[in-house]
Amino acid sequence: MGLNDLDPFALFDAEAERLDHYFAGLDDAAWMRASRCVGWTVRDVLAHLAGQETYNHACLENDLASLSEWMVSGNISTVTEFNDWTVRARRDRPVGEVLEEWRSKNGDTRRRLRSLGRHATLPTMSGPYPVGLQVFHYASEYATHADDVGVPDPASPARVRWRARVGRFVLAERAAAVAVDQDGDGDYTVRAAGVEARLTPSEFVAATVGRLAETRPLDPRLRAALRCLA
């Protein structure tokens, strides 16, 4: 199933706006609540989003070489280490300052990506990639982090549908060793390594982003095969 009928820029804008509206209403206690990201508070998730713009802008400016050199100089060699840096580097700054950093840099990112158009090519750490498809990844990440921090209405049917479609597309793009079938607009049947399970659309989305609850019984081989966006 393709994604040509979906507007990745509109989805990214909508998820950024949902997060911004939510962040704007938080008090000091809410910022320090634990998020669904292990070890991170809501404030830490914001810091991560702000710091992630370092990578986004390096892609837009075709300057990944400088980013790589900086990472080497800082003994940062993995995505996890980079993500930890995005949070650690902002823990001593006022949260309002971090919020404004994220708003400004992400707003710039979204404007520049839209101006390039979905069929342009963007340099990434994984190689050149279509802008539109990269924006679907960004929109999915923002939707996931919105759920992580408790932005209301995570199970909106329209939102679940586009996220499931993106997840299914990425699984096919990566030739993941899992078969996925859907009963019309209903549940998904997933098969991998000789095992099979049925998932609701919300459960399927959660599995693709590595957020399916551990209390939900699912063979570990299926969990691993379905995780493609986190």
Phi and psi restraints in degrees (value plus and minus 20) as a CYANA .aco file:
   2 GLY   PHI    -103.5   -63.5
   2 GLY   PSI    -199.3  -159.3
   3 LEU   PHI    -143.1  -103.1
   3 LEU   PSI      -6.9    33.1
   4 ASN   PHI     -82.1   -42.1
   4 ASN   PSI     -47.0    -7.0
   5 ASP   PHI    -106.1   -66.1
   5 ASP   PSI     -22.1    17.9
   6 LEU   PHI    -120.5   -80.5
   6 LEU   PSI     123.2   163.2
   7 ASP   PHI    -117.6   -77.6
   7 ASP   PSI      83.8   123.8
   8 PRO   PHI     -84.4   -44.4
   8 PRO   PSI     -53.4   -13.4
   9 PHE   PHI     -87.8   -47.8
   9 PHE   PSI     -59.9   -19.9
  10 ALA   PHI     -86.0   -46.0
  10 ALA   PSI     -58.4   -18.4
  11 LEU   PHI     -86.7   -46.7
  11 LEU   PSI     -62.7   -22.7
  12 PHE   PHI     -84.2   -44.2
  12 PHE   PSI     -64.5   -24.5
  13 ASP   PHI     -78.5   -38.5
  13 ASP   PSI     -65.3   -25.3
  14 ALA   PHI     -83.4   -43.4
  14 ALA   PSI     -61.7   -21.7
  15 GLU   PHI     -90.0   -50.0
  15 GLU   PSI     -58.3   -18.3
  16 ALA   PHI     -83.9   -43.9
  16 ALA   PSI     -61.4   -21.4
  17 GLU   PHI     -87.6   -47.6
  17 GLU   PSI     -56.8   -16.8
  18 ARG   PHI     -81.5   -41.5
  18 ARG   PSI     -65.7   -25.7
  19 LEU   PHI     -83.7   -43.7
  19 LEU   PSI     -65.1   -25.1
  20 ASP   PHI     -80.5   -40.5
  20 ASP   PSI     -66.6   -26.6
  21 HIS   PHI     -80.3   -40.3
  21 HIS   PSI     -61.2   -21.2
  22 TYR   PHI     -88.1   -48.1
  22 TYR   PSI     -68.8   -28.8
  23 PHE   PHI     -79.2   -39.2
  23 PHE   PSI     -56.6   -16.6
  24 ALA   PHI     -84.3   -44.3
  24 ALA   PSI     -41.4    -1.4
  25 GLY   PHI    -120.8   -80.8
  25 GLY   PSI     -13.4    26.6
  26 LEU   PHI    -105.4   -65.4
  26 LEU   PSI     123.1   163.1
  27 ASP   PHI    -118.5   -78.5
  27 ASP   PSI    -199.9  -159.9
  28 ASP   PHI     -77.9   -37.9
  28 ASP   PSI     -61.3   -21.3
  29 ALA   PHI     -86.4   -46.4
  29 ALA   PSI     -60.2   -20.2
  30 ALA   PHI     -85.3   -45.3
  30 ALA   PSI     -55.9   -15.9
  31 TRP   PHI     -81.9   -41.9
  31 TRP   PSI     -49.1    -9.1
  32 MET   PHI    -114.5   -74.5
  32 MET   PSI     -17.0    23.0
  33 ARG   PHI     -84.4   -44.4
  33 ARG   PSI     128.9   168.9
  34 ALA   PHI     -88.3   -48.3
  34 ALA   PSI     118.0   158.0
  35 SER   PHI    -114.3   -74.3
  35 SER   PSI     159.7   199.7
  36 ARG   PHI     -97.2   -57.2
  36 ARG   PSI     -29.9    10.1
  37 CYS   PHI    -102.9   -62.9
  37 CYS   PSI      97.3   137.3
  38 VAL   PHI     -75.7   -35.7
  38 VAL   PSI     104.6   144.6
  39 GLY   PHI      66.4   106.4
  39 GLY   PSI     -24.1    15.9
  40 TRP   PHI    -131.0   -91.0
  40 TRP   PSI     116.7   156.7
  41 THR   PHI    -104.1   -64.1
  41 THR   PSI     154.2   194.2
  42 VAL   PHI     -77.7   -37.7
  42 VAL   PSI     -61.2   -21.2
  43 ARG   PHI     -80.7   -40.7
  43 ARG   PSI     -58.6   -18.6
  44 ASP   PHI     -85.4   -45.4
  44 ASP   PSI     -56.5   -16.5
  45 VAL   PHI     -83.6   -43.6
  45 VAL   PSI     -62.7   -22.7
  46 LEU   PHI     -79.2   -39.2
  46 LEU   PSI     -64.8   -24.8
  47 ALA   PHI     -79.4   -39.4
  47 ALA   PSI     -60.7   -20.7
  48 HIS   PHI     -82.4   -42.4
  48 HIS   PSI     -64.3   -24.3
  49 LEU   PHI     -82.2   -42.2
  49 LEU   PSI     -60.7   -20.7
  50 ALA   PHI     -84.9   -44.9
  50 ALA   PSI     -66.1   -26.1
  51 GLY   PHI     -87.9   -47.9
  51 GLY   PSI     -49.5    -9.5
  52 GLN   PHI     -82.5   -42.5
  52 GLN   PSI     -43.1    -3.1
  53 GLU   PHI     -85.5   -45.5
  53 GLU   PSI     -40.4    -0.4
  54 THR   PHI     -78.6   -38.6
  54 THR   PSI     -64.2   -24.2
  55 TYR   PHI     -90.6   -50.6
  55 TYR   PSI     -65.7   -25.7
  56 ASN   PHI     -77.6   -37.6
  56 ASN   PSI     -63.0   -23.0
  57 HIS   PHI     -92.4   -52.4
  57 HIS   PSI     -51.7   -11.7
  58 ALA   PHI     -83.6   -43.6
  58 ALA   PSI     -58.2   -18.2
  59 CYS   PHI     -84.8   -44.8
  59 CYS   PSI     -67.8   -27.8
  60 LEU   PHI     -83.0   -43.0
  60 LEU   PSI     -53.3   -13.3
  61 GLU   PHI    -114.3   -74.3
  61 GLU   PSI     -13.8    26.2
  62 ASN   PHI      31.4    71.4
  62 ASN   PSI      26.9    66.9
  63 ASP   PHI    -149.2  -109.2
  63 ASP   PSI      21.1    61.1
  64 LEU   PHI     -87.5   -47.5
  64 LEU   PSI     -44.0    -4.0
  65 ALA   PHI     -83.3   -43.3
  65 ALA   PSI     -62.6   -22.6
  66 SER   PHI     -85.7   -45.7
  66 SER   PSI     -58.8   -18.8
  67 LEU   PHI     -83.4   -43.4
  67 LEU   PSI     -62.4   -22.4
  68 SER   PHI     -83.0   -43.0
  68 SER   PSI     -61.0   -21.0
  69 GLU   PHI     -83.2   -43.2
  69 GLU   PSI     -62.5   -22.5
  70 TRP   PHI     -82.7   -42.7
  70 TRP   PSI     -61.2   -21.2
  71 MET   PHI     -83.1   -43.1
  71 MET   PSI     -61.7   -21.7
  72 VAL   PHI     -82.7   -42.7
  72 VAL   PSI     -62.8   -22.8
  73 SER   PHI     -85.5   -45.5
  73 SER   PSI     -46.9    -6.9
  74 GLY   PHI    -117.9   -77.9
  74 GLY   PSI      -7.7    32.3
  75 ASN   PHI      36.8    76.8
  75 ASN   PSI      18.4    58.4
  76 ILE   PHI    -128.2   -88.2
  76 ILE   PSI      95.4   135.4
  77 SER   PHI    -144.7  -104.7
  77 SER   PSI     -27.1    12.9
  78 THR   PHI    -149.9  -109.9
  78 THR   PSI     143.5   183.5
  79 VAL   PHI     -81.5   -41.5
  79 VAL   PSI     -60.1   -20.1
  80 THR   PHI     -81.3   -41.3
  80 THR   PSI     -63.6   -23.6
  81 GLU   PHI     -84.6   -44.6
  81 GLU   PSI     -58.3   -18.3
  82 PHE   PHI     -84.8   -44.8
  82 PHE   PSI     -64.1   -24.1
  83 ASN   PHI     -82.0   -42.0
  83 ASN   PSI     -60.4   -20.4
  84 ASP   PHI     -82.4   -42.4
  84 ASP   PSI     -58.9   -18.9
  85 TRP   PHI     -83.2   -43.2
  85 TRP   PSI     -62.3   -22.3
  86 THR   PHI     -76.6   -36.6
  86 THR   PSI     -54.7   -14.7
  87 VAL   PHI    -101.5   -61.5
  87 VAL   PSI     -69.6   -29.6
  88 ARG   PHI     -80.1   -40.1
  88 ARG   PSI     -58.7   -18.7
  89 ALA   PHI     -89.2   -49.2
  89 ALA   PSI     -33.0     7.0
  90 ARG   PHI    -137.5   -97.5
  90 ARG   PSI     -16.1    23.9
  91 ARG   PHI     -88.5   -48.5
  91 ARG   PSI     -45.7    -5.7
  92 ASP   PHI    -116.4   -76.4
  92 ASP   PSI     -14.9    25.1
  93 ARG   PHI    -118.2   -78.2
  93 ARG   PSI     129.7   169.7
  94 PRO   PHI     -78.5   -38.5
  94 PRO   PSI     119.1   159.1
  95 VAL   PHI     -82.4   -42.4
  95 VAL   PSI     -53.5   -13.5
  96 GLY   PHI     -82.0   -42.0
  96 GLY   PSI     -56.4   -16.4
  97 GLU   PHI     -87.1   -47.1
  97 GLU   PSI     -61.4   -21.4
  98 VAL   PHI     -86.9   -46.9
  98 VAL   PSI     -59.0   -19.0
  99 LEU   PHI     -81.7   -41.7
  99 LEU   PSI     -63.7   -23.7
 100 GLU   PHI     -87.4   -47.4
 100 GLU   PSI     -56.3   -16.3
 101 GLU   PHI     -79.6   -39.6
 101 GLU   PSI     -68.1   -28.1
 102 TRP   PHI     -83.2   -43.2
 102 TRP   PSI     -66.4   -26.4
 103 ARG   PHI     -77.0   -37.0
 103 ARG   PSI     -67.4   -27.4
 104 SER   PHI     -86.2   -46.2
 104 SER   PSI     -70.1   -30.1
 105 LYS   PHI     -90.9   -50.9
 105 LYS   PSI     -59.9   -19.9
 106 ASN   PHI     -89.8   -49.8
 106 ASN   PSI     -58.3   -18.3
 107 GLY   PHI     -78.4   -38.4
 107 GLY   PSI     -61.4   -21.4
 108 ASP   PHI     -84.5   -44.5
 108 ASP   PSI     -63.6   -23.6
 109 THR   PHI     -77.4   -37.4
 109 THR   PSI     -68.2   -28.2
 110 ARG   PHI     -85.3   -45.3
 110 ARG   PSI     -60.2   -20.2
 111 ARG   PHI     -83.4   -43.4
 111 ARG   PSI     -64.3   -24.3
 112 ARG   PHI     -89.6   -49.6
 112 ARG   PSI     -57.8   -17.8
 113 LEU   PHI     -84.7   -44.7
 113 LEU   PSI     -64.3   -24.3
 114 ARG   PHI     -81.7   -41.7
 114 ARG   PSI     -58.9   -18.9
 115 SER   PHI     -87.4   -47.4
 115 SER   PSI     -49.7    -9.7
 116 LEU   PHI     -90.0   -50.0
 116 LEU   PSI     -57.2   -17.2
 117 GLY   PHI      71.3   111.3
 117 GLY   PSI     132.8   172.8
 118 ARG   PHI     -87.4   -47.4
 118 ARG   PSI     -41.5    -1.5
 119 HIS   PHI    -114.3   -74.3
 119 HIS   PSI     -23.3    16.7
 120 ALA   PHI     -91.2   -51.2
 120 ALA   PSI     148.9   188.9
 121 THR   PHI    -131.1   -91.1
 121 THR   PSI     116.1   156.1
 122 LEU   PHI    -135.4   -95.4
 122 LEU   PSI     111.3   151.3
 123 PRO   PHI     -87.6   -47.6
 123 PRO   PSI     116.1   156.1
 124 THR   PHI    -158.7  -118.7
 124 THR   PSI     149.9   189.9
 125 MET   PHI     -83.7   -43.7
 125 MET   PSI     -40.0     0.0
 126 SER   PHI    -115.9   -75.9
 126 SER   PSI     -16.5    23.5
 127 GLY   PHI      89.8   129.8
 127 GLY   PSI     154.5   194.5
 128 PRO   PHI     -78.8   -38.8
 128 PRO   PSI     120.8   160.8
 129 TYR   PHI    -169.5  -129.5
 129 TYR   PSI     123.2   163.2
 130 PRO   PHI     -80.2   -40.2
 130 PRO   PSI     116.5   156.5
 131 VAL   PHI     -76.0   -36.0
 131 VAL   PSI     -66.4   -26.4
 132 GLY   PHI     -78.5   -38.5
 132 GLY   PSI     -62.6   -22.6
 133 LEU   PHI     -88.9   -48.9
 133 LEU   PSI     -57.1   -17.1
 134 GLN   PHI     -82.9   -42.9
 134 GLN   PSI     -58.3   -18.3
 135 VAL   PHI     -87.2   -47.2
 135 VAL   PSI     -54.1   -14.1
 136 PHE   PHI     -80.2   -40.2
 136 PHE   PSI     -59.9   -19.9
 137 HIS   PHI     -83.0   -43.0
 137 HIS   PSI     -64.0   -24.0
 138 TYR   PHI     -82.5   -42.5
 138 TYR   PSI     -63.8   -23.8
 139 ALA   PHI     -82.3   -42.3
 139 ALA   PSI     -60.3   -20.3
 140 SER   PHI     -84.5   -44.5
 140 SER   PSI     -62.4   -22.4
 141 GLU   PHI     -81.8   -41.8
 141 GLU   PSI     -62.9   -22.9
 142 TYR   PHI     -86.4   -46.4
 142 TYR   PSI     -59.4   -19.4
 143 ALA   PHI     -83.0   -43.0
 143 ALA   PSI     -61.0   -21.0
 144 THR   PHI     -83.7   -43.7
 144 THR   PSI     -66.3   -26.3
 145 HIS   PHI     -90.2   -50.2
 145 HIS   PSI     -49.0    -9.0
 146 ALA   PHI     -82.1   -42.1
 146 ALA   PSI     -62.9   -22.9
 147 ASP   PHI     -85.6   -45.6
 147 ASP   PSI     -57.5   -17.5
 148 ASP   PHI     -79.3   -39.3
 148 ASP   PSI     -56.5   -16.5
 149 VAL   PHI    -117.7   -77.7
 149 VAL   PSI     -22.3    17.7
 150 GLY   PHI      72.9   112.9
 150 GLY   PSI       5.1    45.1
 151 VAL   PHI     -81.6   -41.6
 151 VAL   PSI     112.6   152.6
 152 PRO   PHI     -80.6   -40.6
 152 PRO   PSI     138.5   178.5
 153 ASP   PHI      46.8    86.8
 153 ASP   PSI      30.2    70.2
 154 PRO   PHI     -91.4   -51.4
 154 PRO   PSI     -40.0     0.0
 155 ALA   PHI    -126.1   -86.1
 155 ALA   PSI       4.8    44.8
 156 SER   PHI     -72.3   -32.3
 156 SER   PSI     106.4   146.4
 157 PRO   PHI     -74.1   -34.1
 157 PRO   PSI     -63.2   -23.2
 158 ALA   PHI     -84.5   -44.5
 158 ALA   PSI     -58.3   -18.3
 159 ARG   PHI     -88.5   -48.5
 159 ARG   PSI     -61.8   -21.8
 160 VAL   PHI     -82.5   -42.5
 160 VAL   PSI     -60.2   -20.2
 161 ARG   PHI     -82.4   -42.4
 161 ARG   PSI     -67.9   -27.9
 162 TRP   PHI     -89.5   -49.5
 162 TRP   PSI     -54.6   -14.6
 163 ARG   PHI     -87.1   -47.1
 163 ARG   PSI     -58.3   -18.3
 164 ALA   PHI     -85.1   -45.1
 164 ALA   PSI     -60.0   -20.0
 165 ARG   PHI     -84.7   -44.7
 165 ARG   PSI     -61.9   -21.9
 166 VAL   PHI     -83.6   -43.6
 166 VAL   PSI     -63.7   -23.7
 167 GLY   PHI     -79.8   -39.8
 167 GLY   PSI     -63.9   -23.9
 168 ARG   PHI     -85.9   -45.9
 168 ARG   PSI     -58.9   -18.9
 169 PHE   PHI     -82.6   -42.6
 169 PHE   PSI     -65.5   -25.5
 170 VAL   PHI     -86.8   -46.8
 170 VAL   PSI     -57.6   -17.6
 171 LEU   PHI     -79.1   -39.1
 171 LEU   PSI     -64.5   -24.5
 172 ALA   PHI     -87.6   -47.6
 172 ALA   PSI     -61.0   -21.0
 173 GLU   PHI     -79.3   -39.3
 173 GLU   PSI     -58.4   -18.4
 174 ARG   PHI    -107.7   -67.7
 174 ARG   PSI     -17.9    22.1
 175 ALA   PHI      31.7    71.7
 175 ALA   PSI      23.5    63.5
 176 ALA   PHI     -81.3   -41.3
 176 ALA   PSI     123.8   163.8
 177 ALA   PHI     -99.4   -59.4
 177 ALA   PSI      39.1    79.1
 178 VAL   PHI    -168.8  -128.8
 178 VAL   PSI     118.2   158.2
 179 ALA   PHI    -119.1   -79.1
 179 ALA   PSI     115.2   155.2
 180 VAL   PHI    -148.6  -108.6
 180 VAL   PSI     105.3   145.3
 181 ASP   PHI    -150.9  -110.9
 181 ASP   PSI     126.0   166.0
 182 GLN   PHI    -142.5  -102.5
 182 GLN   PSI     120.3   160.3
 183 ASP   PHI    -104.7   -64.7
 183 ASP   PSI      68.6   108.6
 184 GLY   PHI      42.1    82.1
 184 GLY   PSI    -140.8  -100.8
 185 ASP   PHI    -122.2   -82.2
 185 ASP   PSI      -2.2    37.8
 186 GLY   PHI    -118.3   -78.3
 186 GLY   PSI    -160.0  -120.0
 187 ASP   PHI     -90.4   -50.4
 187 ASP   PSI     141.1   181.1
 188 TYR   PHI    -123.8   -83.8
 188 TYR   PSI     121.7   161.7
 189 THR   PHI    -127.9   -87.9
 189 THR   PSI     104.2   144.2
 190 VAL   PHI    -140.1  -100.1
 190 VAL   PSI     120.3   160.3
 191 ARG   PHI    -156.2  -116.2
 191 ARG   PSI     113.7   153.7
 192 ALA   PHI    -181.0  -141.0
 192 ALA   PSI     123.5   163.5
 193 ALA   PHI      33.0    73.0
 193 ALA   PSI      14.3    54.3
 194 GLY   PHI      60.0   100.0
 194 GLY   PSI     -12.6    27.4
 195 VAL   PHI    -139.0   -99.0
 195 VAL   PSI     138.1   178.1
 196 GLU   PHI    -160.4  -120.4
 196 GLU   PSI     129.6   169.6
 197 ALA   PHI    -173.1  -133.1
 197 ALA   PSI     141.0   181.0
 198 ARG   PHI    -133.2   -93.2
 198 ARG   PSI     115.8   155.8
 199 LEU   PHI    -149.1  -109.1
 199 LEU   PSI     122.3   162.3
 200 THR   PHI     -89.3   -49.3
 200 THR   PSI     142.7   182.7
 201 PRO   PHI     -74.8   -34.8
 201 PRO   PSI     -60.9   -20.9
 202 SER   PHI     -85.0   -45.0
 202 SER   PSI     -59.4   -19.4
 203 GLU   PHI     -86.8   -46.8
 203 GLU   PSI     -58.6   -18.6
 204 PHE   PHI     -82.1   -42.1
 204 PHE   PSI     -65.7   -25.7
 205 VAL   PHI     -78.3   -38.3
 205 VAL   PSI     -67.9   -27.9
 206 ALA   PHI     -79.3   -39.3
 206 ALA   PSI     -57.8   -17.8
 207 ALA   PHI     -87.8   -47.8
 207 ALA   PSI     -58.2   -18.2
 208 THR   PHI     -89.0   -49.0
 208 THR   PSI     -43.8    -3.8
 209 VAL   PHI    -126.8   -86.8
 209 VAL   PSI      -6.5    33.5
 210 GLY   PHI      49.6    89.6
 210 GLY   PSI      10.2    50.2
 211 ARG   PHI    -141.5  -101.5
 211 ARG   PSI      -7.7    32.3
 212 LEU   PHI     -87.4   -47.4
 212 LEU   PSI     107.7   147.7
 213 ALA   PHI     -75.8   -35.8
 213 ALA   PSI     119.4   159.4
 214 GLU   PHI     -84.5   -44.5
 214 GLU   PSI     -42.4    -2.4
 215 THR   PHI     -95.4   -55.4
 215 THR   PSI     -32.5     7.5
 216 ARG   PHI    -105.4   -65.4
 216 ARG   PSI      91.4   131.4
 217 PRO   PHI     -81.4   -41.4
 217 PRO   PSI     104.6   144.6
 218 LEU   PHI    -178.1  -138.1
 218 LEU   PSI     110.1   150.1
 219 ASP   PHI     -72.8   -32.8
 219 ASP   PSI     113.3   153.3
 220 PRO   PHI     -76.0   -36.0
 220 PRO   PSI     -50.0   -10.0
 221 ARG   PHI     -87.6   -47.6
 221 ARG   PSI     -56.0   -16.0
 222 LEU   PHI     -90.7   -50.7
 222 LEU   PSI     -61.5   -21.5
 223 ARG   PHI     -75.8   -35.8
 223 ARG   PSI     -66.6   -26.6
 224 ALA   PHI     -87.1   -47.1
 224 ALA   PSI     -60.6   -20.6
 225 ALA   PHI     -88.6   -48.6
 225 ALA   PSI     -51.7   -11.7
 226 LEU   PHI    -103.6   -63.6
 226 LEU   PSI     -41.4    -1.4
 227 ARG   PHI     -94.0   -54.0
 227 ARG   PSI      93.0   133.0
 228 CYS   PHI    -158.2  -118.2
 228 CYS   PSI     -27.6    12.4
 229 LEU   PHI    -145.2  -105.2
 229 LEU   PSI       3.2    43.2
